[in-house]
């Protein structure tokens, strides 16, 4: 019984999403080519270079869940208030707004039970001045 309760609590926590704010790390994408590919060129990770950073979006499967990660590495400029999200089948899902300063990375992760890997998804960064998107991921 405890195992079932623990699994349900963990599943609920993953479905709610998580937010990480911190300094850039080895996992922060600090490079994006002109065709929207991050280092490695995998179709499941796409990116967009912005004037003050890089927006990256990826999808991954850890059976039995599919995860979507949208990350913004801010390389310069003043502190801004942003929210991250992703678009899947025409529906946009957003996080709450965050403040992010130069040199920080913000990452938002969502998950869903089952195999959803081959639904093309797009990463989104929204702020008071508009919205930026990554190219669509593939599988």
Secondary structure, DSSP 8 states (H G I E B T S, - for coil): -HHHHHHHHHHHHHHH-EEEEEE--TTS---B-TTSBBTT--TTEEEEEETTEEEEEEEEEETTEEEEEEEEEE-SSS-EEEEEEEEETTEEEE---EEE-TTEEEEEEEEEES--TTS-EEEEEEETTEEEE------
